[in-house]
Every structure is written in structure tokens, then in C-alpha cells.
Amino acid sequence: MGYKHNNNGKGIKGYRDLSTQEIDLMNKCKELAEEVGSLCDEVRMEPTTDLRWLKEAQLDLQKGFMCLIRSIAKPTTF
């Protein structure tokens, strides 16, 4: 699944213009995040899965991917 971003952050408050390389790298991160999300869905289907730990893992993984993407985008706002 490919993401296309045509305006490189133009017109989005707090975002700078992104290079093609930065956009490609962010898209790789987002694609990997989707794969990890699918893996979490697969783990959820296992009857012996401890759902409390799965939820903790999902939250930490989502936060990690968000941080990874923000490290590339370097937004200027909170």
C-alpha cells in the first residue's frame, strides 16, 4: 500500500516542506506500522493471548511509530 503526498506539507500549519527522500522514508515507516498493526490483529485472534499486554504493546508501538515519523517530519508545533 503506497501513500502519496503531493504538497510536501505546504498549507499544513506547523509542517515544513519535505523532500522526496523524507516523504519516501515516512511512507516506509507508515507501511511498516500497518504490518505491525496486522500482526497485533493476528496475535489478538490467539485464544491464549493476554489482551491487557497486547493493548500495552499496541499503545507503545503506536507511540514509537509516531515518534519515528515525527523525527523525520520535524513539525514545529506541539
N, C-alpha and C positions, 0 to 999 in steps of 0.2 A: 504494500500500500504506500503510495508516494504522496507526500504533501507538497503542494506548490504554493509559493508565497510570492506574489507578483510585485508588491510595493516596498519590500525590504524595510518595513516598519514605518514608512512615511505616513504621516497623518495619525499615527497611534501615539497618544500622549505618553511620554516617558520612554519611548523607544527610539533608538538611533537607527541610521541606515545600516543594514547588514550586508556584508559581502556575500558573494555567491558561495564561497567556501564555508562561511558561517552558517548560512541557510542550509547547505547540504549536511553539515555536521549536526545541526539541530534536528534536521529530519531523521538522521540516523538514530539519534537519541530517542526521538518520538517513536520510531519504528521498533526499537528495542524495548521501549516501555510497553508498547502494545503486546509484544511477545511475552514479556514478563507478566502482564495482566492476564493473558490467556493461560499461562502456566498456573497462576493463582486460581483461576477458574477451575482448572483441571484438578488441582490439589483439593479444592472445596468439594469436589464430587467424591473424593475418597471417604468412605464412611468413618474411618478411624481418625480423621483429621481433627485436631483441636482448633475449633473455629476462633477461639479467643486469640491464639497465637497467629493464626492466619491473618486476622484483622490487624494485629500489631505489625506483622510483616508487610502487609499491603500499605499501611499508612507510612511506614518507614521507607519503603521502596518508592512510593509516590513522591514523598518529600525529597528523596535522593535524586530522582529524575528531574524534579522541579529545580533543585539546586544546580544540577548539571546543566540544564538548559539555560537557567539564568546566568550561569558562569560564562556562557557563550554570548547571550543576548546583552548582558550588562545593562539592564534597564536603569533609568535614572530616578525612578520613583519608588516609593515604598512597595 
